[in-house]
Amino acid sequence: MNHETLRNWVEALRRERRDGPAAVSGEERAELARLRRRVAELELEKEVLRKAAVFFARETDR
């Protein structure tokens, strides 16, 4: 086993113990960022569709 690999594992374990079980890993942080971008995108799409529905509802009333 490479000594750098072992050192990385030890450092990761130390960080985990220091931060506690509630700490978010780098992988989880990246997933949260991706999901937040997706939620923002979906909210924007929903708003556009809501405005389009209002517009077309007004058009059919004329």
QUIVEN-V906743 format. One line per field, one symbol per residue. ss: DSSP state (H for helix, E for strand, C for the rest). phi: phi as a letter, one per 30 degrees, with the letter a starting at -180 (. if undefined). Layout:
ss->???
phi->???
//
This chain:
ss->CCHHHHHHHHHHHHHHHHHCCCCCCHHHHHHHHHHHHHHHHHHHHHHHHHHHHHHHHHHHHC
phi->.ddddddddddddddddddidddcddddddddddddddddddddddddddddddeddddddd
//
